Amino acid sequence: MKSILAIIGSVALATYFVLHNKTSSGLYESWKVQHGVEFLGEEDSFRRAIFEENMRVITEHNAKADATYKMGVNQFSAMTSDEFVSTYLGYIEKEDKLLGISEDFEYDADIDWTDKGVLTDIKDQGRCGSCWAFSATGALEAMAKAKTGELPSLSEQQLVDCSRSYGNMGCNGGLMDSAFKYTRDHGITTESAYPYTAKDGSCKSFTSAFKNAGFTDVRGCSNLYTALAGRPVSVAVDATNWSRYSSGVFNNCGTRLNHGVLLVGATDQFWTIKNSWSTSSGWGERGFIRISRGNTCGLCNQPSYPN
């Protein structure tokens, strides 16, 4: 079941139906089994209709000869766009619009942090708008590796539970800068000491494993590229249309910042981003996404990294 649905992420769905003689109804049932979900009565009919509409959009898009990226079936395939945005996108856009400088950057050389041993495995935020916490821990983990030689997995749940006085709202959203302010003052412990639950909780006692000295806001694409040469950088993006992404270089988004992620690479053609939607449910390129060069999805507007 899992391998069949994985194939769909890279092959046009219309072709798949012809080759396997499988109806959209049968694929919907297979999708429910793979993701371990069950809907009852009218809810099932409602979800089936959403799934089939997503299938139609995916099929039509993947048939385009000039498409730079592919769409595929994944954990979001029975959700409406509004449900996806309200559940998984939790970045709260800053008021300071002066950070939004959208010029292109002068390319010098490829940057790729995915093979440098500074990134933990792709994590899963679950049905919680805590993307900002995962973006922040990704940047802090890379810094800890650079400073100590050891790569820790740091606790997103601590940020969800304990940083509300800094303006964050747990599963209802937050800011990477606010997380960096909190960890500057209180430090952050490890994932194993303070495990992730994907829901809001009360702040528990912890022993700090790492503390940053502050953070730096970056202005514009050129400076972001320069900053990225030194470390992975937390960025905010417009991920409204990301739910069907499977592979390739994405270019279909605006600049309404609503999702926190970690920028980990750049070439003369695209940026590479580490996300927090797992690797096991079909989304993205092993949990990563490539987006076209420039201020695509607004990623140059409000980047920052811990000091």
C-alpha positions in Angstrom: 0.0 0.0 0.0 2.7 2.4 1.0 4.8 1.8 -2.1 1.8 2.2 -4.4 1.0 5.7 -3.0 4.6 6.7 -3.1 4.6 6.0 -6.9 1.7 8.4 -7.3 3.9 11.3 -6.0 6.1 11.1 -9.1 3.8 9.6 -11.8 0.7 11.4 -13.3 -2.4 10.0 -11.6 -4.3 9.6 -14.8 -1.6 7.2 -16.1 -1.6 5.4 -12.8 -5.4 4.7 -13.1 -4.9 3.3 -16.6 -2.0 1.0 -15.7 -3.6 -0.3 -12.5 -7.3 -0.1 -13.3 -7.9 1.5 -10.0 -10.8 3.9 -9.4 -10.5 7.1 -7.3 -12.8 5.5 -4.8 -10.4 2.5 -4.4 -7.5 4.8 -4.1 -9.3 6.8 -1.4 -9.8 3.6 0.6 -6.1 2.7 0.1 -5.2 6.2 1.3 -7.2 5.8 4.5 -5.5 2.5 5.3 -2.1 3.9 4.7 -2.7 6.9 7.0 -4.6 5.0 9.6 -7.7 7.1 9.4 -11.4 6.3 9.3 -14.4 8.6 8.8 -18.0 7.8 9.5 -21.2 8.5 7.7 -21.4 12.0 6.1 -17.9 12.8 7.2 -16.6 10.0 5.0 -18.5 11.3 2.0 -17.3 14.8 2.6 -13.6 13.6 2.8 -14.0 11.4 -0.3 -15.2 14.4 -2.3 -12.3 16.5 -1.1 -9.8 13.7 -1.9 -11.2 13.3 -5.4 -11.0 17.0 -6.1 -7.4 17.0 -4.9 -6.8 14.0 -7.2 -8.3 16.0 -10.1 -6.0 19.0 -9.4 -2.9 16.8 -9.1 -3.7 14.9 -12.3 -4.2 18.1 -14.3 -1.1 19.8 -12.9 1.2 16.8 -13.5 0.0 16.6 -17.1 1.5 20.0 -17.9 4.6 19.8 -19.9 6.0 23.0 -18.5 5.5 22.3 -14.8 8.7 22.7 -12.8 7.4 20.6 -9.9 5.1 17.6 -9.4 2.2 17.2 -7.1 1.3 14.0 -5.2 -1.0 12.3 -2.7 0.0 12.6 0.9 -1.3 13.1 4.4 -3.1 16.3 3.4 -5.1 14.8 0.5 -8.5 14.8 2.3 -8.2 18.3 3.7 -9.5 21.5 2.3 -7.1 24.3 1.8 -8.6 26.3 4.7 -8.2 23.3 7.0 -4.6 22.8 5.9 -3.7 26.4 6.5 -5.4 26.7 9.9 -4.0 23.4 11.2 -0.4 23.3 10.0 0.7 26.9 9.2 1.4 28.7 12.5 3.9 31.5 11.8 2.6 34.9 13.0 3.8 37.5 10.5 5.9 40.3 12.1 4.6 43.9 12.0 8.0 45.2 10.9 7.7 45.3 7.2 11.1 46.9 6.8 12.6 43.5 6.9 10.9 42.7 3.5 13.6 43.4 0.9 13.0 41.4 -2.2 16.0 41.8 -4.5 17.6 38.8 -6.1 21.0 37.6 -4.8 24.3 37.5 -6.5 25.1 33.9 -6.9 28.7 32.7 -6.0 28.6 29.0 -5.2 26.2 26.3 -4.1 25.4 26.1 -0.4 24.2 22.7 1.0 23.9 22.0 4.7 22.1 18.7 4.2 25.3 16.7 4.1 27.4 18.6 6.7 26.1 16.7 9.8 24.4 19.8 11.3 20.8 18.8 10.7 18.7 16.4 12.7 16.3 14.1 10.9 13.0 15.5 9.5 10.6 15.8 12.4 6.8 15.8 12.5 4.9 18.7 14.0 1.6 16.8 13.7 -1.8 18.6 13.8 -0.3 21.6 15.7 0.7 25.0 14.4 4.1 24.8 16.0 6.1 25.1 12.8 7.9 28.1 14.3 9.3 26.0 17.1 10.7 23.4 14.6 12.3 26.1 12.6 13.9 27.6 15.7 15.2 24.3 17.0 16.6 23.4 13.6 18.7 26.6 13.7 19.7 26.1 17.3 20.7 22.4 16.7 23.0 23.5 13.9 24.6 26.1 16.1 25.0 23.6 18.9 26.8 21.3 16.5 29.1 24.0 15.3 29.9 25.1 18.9 30.1 21.8 20.7 30.8 19.2 18.0 27.7 17.3 19.1 24.3 17.4 17.3 21.5 17.5 19.8 17.8 17.1 19.1 16.3 20.0 20.9 12.8 20.3 22.4 10.0 21.9 20.4 7.6 21.0 23.1 9.5 23.2 25.6 9.0 26.1 23.3 5.3 25.3 22.8 4.7 25.1 26.5 7.0 27.6 28.0 7.5 30.6 25.7 4.0 32.2 25.8 5.2 35.2 27.8 7.5 36.0 24.9 4.5 36.3 22.5 4.2 32.7 21.2 0.9 30.9 21.3 1.9 27.2 21.2 -0.1 25.2 18.6 -1.8 28.4 17.6 1.4 30.0 16.2 4.5 31.9 17.1 7.7 33.5 15.9 11.2 32.1 15.6 12.6 35.4 16.9 10.4 35.1 20.0 11.7 31.5 20.5 15.3 32.8 20.2 14.6 35.4 22.8 13.2 32.8 25.1 16.1 30.4 24.7 18.6 33.3 25.1 17.1 33.9 28.6 16.2 30.3 29.7 18.1 27.9 27.4 16.6 24.8 25.8 16.7 21.2 26.8 16.7 18.1 24.6 13.9 16.3 22.9 14.4 13.2 25.0 14.2 15.2 28.2 11.1 17.1 27.1 9.3 15.0 24.4 7.0 16.4 21.8 3.2 15.8 22.1 1.8 17.9 19.3 -0.5 19.7 21.7 -0.4 22.6 24.1 0.7 21.8 27.7 1.8 23.5 30.8 5.5 24.4 31.2 7.5 21.6 32.9 10.8 21.8 34.8 13.9 21.2 32.7 17.6 21.4 32.7 19.0 23.6 29.9 21.2 21.8 27.4 22.0 24.8 25.2 21.6 28.6 25.3 22.2 31.1 22.5 23.4 34.7 23.0 20.7 36.4 21.0 19.7 36.4 17.3 20.2 38.3 14.1 17.5 39.5 11.7 18.5 39.3 8.0 17.4 41.9 5.4 16.8 40.7 1.9 17.8 37.9 -0.5 21.4 38.9 -1.0 22.1 39.1 2.8 20.1 35.9 3.3 22.4 34.1 0.8 25.4 35.5 2.6 24.1 34.4 6.0 23.2 31.0 4.7 26.9 30.4 3.8 27.6 30.4 7.6 24.7 28.4 9.0 21.2 27.2 8.3 18.7 30.1 8.7 15.2 30.2 10.0 12.8 31.7 7.4 9.1 32.4 7.2 7.3 31.5 3.9 3.9 31.5 2.3 3.1 27.8 2.3 -0.6 28.2 1.5 -0.2 26.1 -1.7 2.4 23.6 -0.4 0.0 20.8 0.6 0.2 18.9 -2.7 3.9 19.3 -3.3 5.8 16.1 -4.2 9.0 17.0 -6.0 10.8 19.5 -8.2 11.3 23.3 -7.9 8.2 24.9 -6.5 7.2 28.4 -7.7 3.4 28.8 -7.0 3.0 31.0 -3.9 2.6 34.6 -2.7 4.3 36.4 0.1 1.7 36.1 2.9 4.0 34.6 5.6 2.3 31.8 7.5 4.9 29.0 8.0 8.2 28.7 9.7 10.9 26.5 8.2 14.7 26.1 8.0 16.6 27.2 4.9 19.5 24.8 4.3 20.7 25.3 0.8 20.9 27.5 -2.3 22.0 27.2 -5.9 21.7 29.5 -8.9 18.3 27.9 -9.6 16.6 27.2 -6.2 16.6 27.3 -2.4 16.4 24.1 -0.4 14.2 24.0 2.7 13.9 21.6 5.6 10.2 21.2 6.7 8.5 19.6 9.7 5.8 17.4 8.1 7.6 14.0 8.4 9.0 11.8 5.7 6.6 8.9 6.0 3.4 10.4 4.7 4.3 11.2 1.1 4.9 15.0 1.3 8.0 16.5 -0.4 11.4 15.3 -1.3 12.2 13.2 1.8 10.7 16.0 3.9 12.4 18.8 2.0 11.2 21.2 -0.6 13.0 23.2 -3.3 11.6 26.6 -4.3 12.8 28.8 -7.1 15.5 31.4 -6.6 14.7 34.9 -5.5 12.0 36.0 -3.0 9.8 33.0 -3.8 7.1 32.5 -1.1 8.5 35.6 0.6 11.4 33.7 2.2 13.7 36.7 2.0 11.3 38.9 4.0 11.8 37.9 7.6 14.8 35.5 8.0 16.8 35.2 11.3 19.3 33.0 13.0 20.5 32.6 16.6 23.9 34.0 17.7 
